[in-house]
Amino acid sequence: MSRRNRPEIKYPEIAVFALSKESQMNEDVHKSECYYFMLDKIEQMMRMNNVKSNKFGISGYKEDVAAYLAFYLEVYLYKDIEVRLMDDINEYDPDIMPDNFR
């Protein structure tokens, strides 16, 4: 590939990416439990900060945004794990598993 055909690399202070309205929607998204989980988290965040808007943005350093999104992804992935205390909490038994993993 010649130098003329390479795209110019940009170095802005902040890289902003915006999605146009309904650009990510398809027929499967509205059926997705994950979609409603994330929508609920966004709405909770807005309620906690007394904000009402149809548009939402997250910004920060890319590592912090990745950590923030990864946190919610992990919460979603492990939300159905059942944790119960054993009768004798001094005795560890590695063979005891939650019912939803059997």
PyMOL commands that set and color helices and strands:
alter all, ss='L'
color gray80, all
select helices_A, chain A and resi 3-5+29-31+33-48+62-77+99-101
alter helices_A, ss='H'
color red, helices_A
deselect
rebuild
show_as cartoon
